[in-house]
């Protein structure tokens, strides 16, 4: 179907942070399948785990116990605020489960009128009918008929607007600690703390969408940890299985207990193959020192990006983000910058607010950062002539 504007490149294989196309050209991958290939390409532990599990059993359905998923859930519970985990297949599906859990929790508490969820301008929560309504972007809603009811939107990082939007029908709040599609915009840490306090004050639930910024991408396992708070429920996906489709809802017991048998489900979610991939990713990400090293590398890359904005202010005006979910606000169209980077052999991803997104595999080191910064320098020089022409007009 014609719903993708695909770049005319096909990749044949990958090694670490690099992809090789069918013509043999090498690219430094700072897109990581949109923040999904968390361990890069051809990672030996991940590929071995998938191959071994595929040789045993791939799928049995959730009619039966899945020991691999039980182990993965226990590891997430041990490493997070959560008491239990529901596995699914994607970020959108995880967010659907999160919203259902919020509503059902309120209903079970004798407050069935509390069905509305407050979301934020610039958000992205997925492509299902409910999640495009939660996102609230008119472009994504156009042509699909009446928007699903139940979502209210307020400005990002604005506590007064958030508090004013709370009504007796509010079930909870859903926020990305770092907005990805919306332009790599981090929530202020104090704002996240204030959200937790506000939810406690009004007796509503705090939901975190960490589909893109979770699984170590910010230098902690989950981005909300930087604020020293815990949500009531959280969605994750993208990098949690290193490229194999997987999502999850993590919740406290107070929320999780609402999803009784028959209230929610999935055919593929948490099958043995997905769970094997998820466990392999955690083996790497939770290994001693891994997140500390990631944080050091990310800060090194950040300093280089800030230097770049100072050198080429007519191309890149601002560096944004946290950890390895980074962006360059562009003075030229971000599509132009993306194409220029591609021509130099660097894969990036466009984001909202005219931002060039940089979300490399979590396994990069300073050498890959140096190479990326050199390629971005050449990218900026490619964009200078058109910028000068625009100024002349």
ZIRA-V371549 format. One record per residue. N is the residue number from 1. OMEGA is omega in whole degrees, 0 to 359 (999 if undefined). Layout:
# ZIRA-V371549
n=N omega=OMEGA
n=N omega=OMEGA
This chain:
# ZIRA-V371549
n=1 omega=189
n=2 omega=186
n=3 omega=176
n=4 omega=170
n=5 omega=187
n=6 omega=172
n=7 omega=186
n=8 omega=176
n=9 omega=174
n=10 omega=182
n=11 omega=184
n=12 omega=178
n=13 omega=179
n=14 omega=177
n=15 omega=179
n=16 omega=181
n=17 omega=184
n=18 omega=172
n=19 omega=180
n=20 omega=182
n=21 omega=185
n=22 omega=176
n=23 omega=178
n=24 omega=180
n=25 omega=180
n=26 omega=177
n=27 omega=171
n=28 omega=189
n=29 omega=174
n=30 omega=173
n=31 omega=176
n=32 omega=179
n=33 omega=187
n=34 omega=174
n=35 omega=187
n=36 omega=181
n=37 omega=191
n=38 omega=179
n=39 omega=181
n=40 omega=187
n=41 omega=178
n=42 omega=181
n=43 omega=189
n=44 omega=181
n=45 omega=182
n=46 omega=182
n=47 omega=178
n=48 omega=180
n=49 omega=180
n=50 omega=181
n=51 omega=181
n=52 omega=181
n=53 omega=179
n=54 omega=178
n=55 omega=179
n=56 omega=178
n=57 omega=182
n=58 omega=188
n=59 omega=177
n=60 omega=186
n=61 omega=181
n=62 omega=169
n=63 omega=185
n=64 omega=174
n=65 omega=175
n=66 omega=185
n=67 omega=180
n=68 omega=179
n=69 omega=177
n=70 omega=179
n=71 omega=180
n=72 omega=179
n=73 omega=180
n=74 omega=179
n=75 omega=177
n=76 omega=178
n=77 omega=180
n=78 omega=186
n=79 omega=187
n=80 omega=177
n=81 omega=195
n=82 omega=173
n=83 omega=178
n=84 omega=189
n=85 omega=170
n=86 omega=180
n=87 omega=178
n=88 omega=191
n=89 omega=187
n=90 omega=178
n=91 omega=179
n=92 omega=180
n=93 omega=177
n=94 omega=180
n=95 omega=174
n=96 omega=179
n=97 omega=178
n=98 omega=182
n=99 omega=177
n=100 omega=180
n=101 omega=177
n=102 omega=183
n=103 omega=183
n=104 omega=177
n=105 omega=179
n=106 omega=179
n=107 omega=180
n=108 omega=179
n=109 omega=179
n=110 omega=180
n=111 omega=184
n=112 omega=178
n=113 omega=182
n=114 omega=183
n=115 omega=187
n=116 omega=180
n=117 omega=178
n=118 omega=178
n=119 omega=188
n=120 omega=176
n=121 omega=183
n=122 omega=182
n=123 omega=167
n=124 omega=184
n=125 omega=177
n=126 omega=189
n=127 omega=175
n=128 omega=181
n=129 omega=179
n=130 omega=185
n=131 omega=172
n=132 omega=174
n=133 omega=177
n=134 omega=177
n=135 omega=175
n=136 omega=180
n=137 omega=184
n=138 omega=180
n=139 omega=181
n=140 omega=181
n=141 omega=189
n=142 omega=173
n=143 omega=184
n=144 omega=174
n=145 omega=184
n=146 omega=179
n=147 omega=176
n=148 omega=182
n=149 omega=170
n=150 omega=183
n=151 omega=177
n=152 omega=186
n=153 omega=179
n=154 omega=179
n=155 omega=179
n=156 omega=177
n=157 omega=181
n=158 omega=185
n=159 omega=180
n=160 omega=179
n=161 omega=179
n=162 omega=182
n=163 omega=180
n=164 omega=183
n=165 omega=181
n=166 omega=179
n=167 omega=176
n=168 omega=178
n=169 omega=183
n=170 omega=175
n=171 omega=183
n=172 omega=182
n=173 omega=176
n=174 omega=183
n=175 omega=168
n=176 omega=177
n=177 omega=169
n=178 omega=177
n=179 omega=182
n=180 omega=181
n=181 omega=183
n=182 omega=175
n=183 omega=178
n=184 omega=181
n=185 omega=178
n=186 omega=169
n=187 omega=175
n=188 omega=184
n=189 omega=178
n=190 omega=177
n=191 omega=178
n=192 omega=177
n=193 omega=179
n=194 omega=176
n=195 omega=179
n=196 omega=180
n=197 omega=180
n=198 omega=177
n=199 omega=178
n=200 omega=181
n=201 omega=185
n=202 omega=179
n=203 omega=178
n=204 omega=189
n=205 omega=177
n=206 omega=178
n=207 omega=177
n=208 omega=171
n=209 omega=178
n=210 omega=180
n=211 omega=183
n=212 omega=187
n=213 omega=180
n=214 omega=178
n=215 omega=172
n=216 omega=190
n=217 omega=181
n=218 omega=182
n=219 omega=166
n=220 omega=183
n=221 omega=177
n=222 omega=187
n=223 omega=182
n=224 omega=180
n=225 omega=179
n=226 omega=180
n=227 omega=179
n=228 omega=180
n=229 omega=173
n=230 omega=173
n=231 omega=172
n=232 omega=183
n=233 omega=185
n=234 omega=174
n=235 omega=173
n=236 omega=177
n=237 omega=178
n=238 omega=189
n=239 omega=190
n=240 omega=176
n=241 omega=171
n=242 omega=181
n=243 omega=173
n=244 omega=184
n=245 omega=179
n=246 omega=173
n=247 omega=179
n=248 omega=169
n=249 omega=176
n=250 omega=185
n=251 omega=169
n=252 omega=180
n=253 omega=181
n=254 omega=178
n=255 omega=186
n=256 omega=184
n=257 omega=179
n=258 omega=183
n=259 omega=180
n=260 omega=179
n=261 omega=181
n=262 omega=183
n=263 omega=181
n=264 omega=180
n=265 omega=181
n=266 omega=178
n=267 omega=187
n=268 omega=191
n=269 omega=177
n=270 omega=179
n=271 omega=187
n=272 omega=182
n=273 omega=178
n=274 omega=182
n=275 omega=176
n=276 omega=177
n=277 omega=179
n=278 omega=177
n=279 omega=179
n=280 omega=177
n=281 omega=180
n=282 omega=176
n=283 omega=182
n=284 omega=188
n=285 omega=181
n=286 omega=178
n=287 omega=181
n=288 omega=176
n=289 omega=185
n=290 omega=183
n=291 omega=176
n=292 omega=178
n=293 omega=178
n=294 omega=180
n=295 omega=179
n=296 omega=180
n=297 omega=181
n=298 omega=179
n=299 omega=176
n=300 omega=179
n=301 omega=180
n=302 omega=180
n=303 omega=178
n=304 omega=179
n=305 omega=177
n=306 omega=177
n=307 omega=180
n=308 omega=180
n=309 omega=177
n=310 omega=182
n=311 omega=184
n=312 omega=184
n=313 omega=178
n=314 omega=177
n=315 omega=180
n=316 omega=186
n=317 omega=186
n=318 omega=170
n=319 omega=184
n=320 omega=168
n=321 omega=181
n=322 omega=180
n=323 omega=179
n=324 omega=165
n=325 omega=191
n=326 omega=179
n=327 omega=173
n=328 omega=174
n=329 omega=188
n=330 omega=170
n=331 omega=172
n=332 omega=176
n=333 omega=184
n=334 omega=174
n=335 omega=177
n=336 omega=179
n=337 omega=178
n=338 omega=179
n=339 omega=178
n=340 omega=177
n=341 omega=178
n=342 omega=179
n=343 omega=179
n=344 omega=179
n=345 omega=179
n=346 omega=179
n=347 omega=179
n=348 omega=180
n=349 omega=175
n=350 omega=175
n=351 omega=180
n=352 omega=179
n=353 omega=177
n=354 omega=182
n=355 omega=171
n=356 omega=187
n=357 omega=178
n=358 omega=183
n=359 omega=185
n=360 omega=172
n=361 omega=183
n=362 omega=186
n=363 omega=181
n=364 omega=175
n=365 omega=182
n=366 omega=181
n=367 omega=178
n=368 omega=176
n=369 omega=179
n=370 omega=179
n=371 omega=180
n=372 omega=180
n=373 omega=177
n=374 omega=179
n=375 omega=177
n=376 omega=175
n=377 omega=178
n=378 omega=175
n=379 omega=180
n=380 omega=180
n=381 omega=175
n=382 omega=184
n=383 omega=183
n=384 omega=183
n=385 omega=181
n=386 omega=178
n=387 omega=179
n=388 omega=179
n=389 omega=178
n=390 omega=180
n=391 omega=181
n=392 omega=179
n=393 omega=999
